[in-house]
Amino acid sequence: QVQLVESGGGLVQAGDSLRLSCAVSGRTFRVATMGWFRRTPGKDREFVAALAWSGGNTDYADSVKGRFTISRDNAKNTVDLQMNSLKPEDTAVYYCAAILGSNSWYYRLLQTKYDYWGQGTQVTVSS
């Protein structure tokens, strides 16, 4: 079992920054890929960013590339999402998720391949 708990959401103005954190606990040695997704009311949940747990590889949705950065804090055992230059269209509930096992990087964009999900944290960006 792997437990994921997001934190750091809130209400900010356009142009502000926010840092989300996903605390990872449990059988973390099995985690291979971590992802951030978001859901806006009336829309499907969409991919935001992914990180290979062992380090190195990252990937971003075009809509956040250059503004968001995903990283791992080994000391805290968290996966963080630094969000800069926020826009109103970034308003959503943000979820972190984990894929276990090898070769998971190939599936990083596929929500159905993620084994564990956090409960989500709300980010609201006002104009």
C-alpha positions in Angstrom: 0.0 0.0 0.0 1.1 3.6 -0.8 -0.5 6.6 0.8 -0.6 10.0 -0.9 -1.6 13.2 0.8 -1.6 16.5 -1.1 -1.3 19.9 0.6 -0.5 23.5 -0.4 -3.6 24.5 -2.3 -5.3 27.8 -1.8 -6.7 31.0 -3.3 -4.2 33.2 -5.2 -4.3 36.0 -7.8 -3.3 35.7 -11.4 0.5 35.9 -11.7 1.1 34.5 -8.2 3.0 31.3 -7.3 1.9 28.3 -5.3 3.7 25.2 -4.2 1.8 21.9 -3.9 3.2 19.0 -2.0 2.4 15.3 -2.1 3.5 13.3 0.9 4.3 9.8 -0.1 4.3 7.0 2.6 4.0 3.3 2.8 5.7 0.9 0.4 7.5 3.7 -1.3 10.2 1.4 -2.6 7.7 0.1 -5.2 6.9 3.6 -6.5 8.2 4.2 -10.0 6.4 7.2 -11.4 4.6 10.1 -9.8 2.2 12.3 -11.5 0.1 15.4 -10.9 -3.3 15.7 -12.5 -6.1 18.3 -12.2 -9.8 18.4 -12.6 -11.9 21.5 -13.5 -15.7 21.3 -12.9 -17.3 20.1 -16.1 -14.1 18.8 -17.6 -12.2 15.5 -17.5 -9.3 15.1 -15.2 -6.1 16.0 -17.2 -2.4 15.3 -16.9 -0.2 18.1 -15.5 3.2 16.7 -14.8 5.1 13.5 -14.1 8.4 12.5 -12.5 10.4 9.3 -12.5 10.8 8.3 -8.8 14.4 7.3 -9.3 15.2 10.7 -10.7 16.0 12.3 -14.0 12.9 12.2 -16.2 10.1 14.8 -16.0 7.3 15.6 -18.3 4.7 18.4 -18.5 1.5 19.2 -20.2 2.0 21.9 -22.9 -0.4 24.2 -20.9 2.0 24.4 -17.9 5.4 23.9 -19.5 7.7 26.7 -18.5 5.5 27.7 -15.6 5.3 24.5 -13.4 8.1 22.4 -12.1 7.8 18.9 -10.6 10.4 17.7 -8.2 11.1 15.2 -5.4 12.2 16.1 -1.9 14.1 13.0 -0.7 14.4 14.3 2.8 10.7 14.9 3.2 9.6 12.1 0.9 7.4 14.4 -1.0 6.8 15.2 -4.7 6.2 18.9 -5.1 4.7 21.0 -7.9 5.9 24.5 -8.0 3.4 26.6 -9.9 4.5 30.0 -11.1 2.7 32.7 -13.2 -0.6 31.2 -12.3 -3.6 31.9 -14.6 -7.3 31.7 -13.9 -7.5 28.6 -16.1 -5.2 26.8 -13.7 -8.1 26.7 -11.2 -8.8 23.1 -10.4 -8.5 20.3 -7.9 -5.0 19.0 -8.1 -4.3 15.3 -7.5 -1.1 13.4 -7.1 -0.9 9.8 -8.2 1.6 7.0 -8.2 2.4 4.0 -10.5 4.1 1.0 -9.0 6.5 -1.3 -10.8 8.9 -1.1 -13.7 8.4 0.4 -17.1 5.8 2.7 -15.7 7.3 5.9 -17.3 5.8 4.8 -20.6 2.3 5.0 -19.1 2.8 8.4 -17.3 0.0 10.1 -19.3 -2.5 7.4 -18.7 -4.7 7.9 -15.6 -5.9 4.4 -15.7 -2.4 3.1 -15.1 -1.9 4.9 -11.8 -2.3 2.7 -8.8 -2.8 5.2 -6.0 -4.3 8.6 -5.8 -4.4 11.4 -3.2 -7.6 13.1 -2.1 -6.9 16.3 -4.0 -6.2 19.9 -3.1 -8.1 22.9 -4.4 -6.3 25.7 -6.3 -8.2 28.8 -7.2 -6.7 31.6 -9.2 -8.6 34.8 -9.4 -8.2 37.3 -12.2 
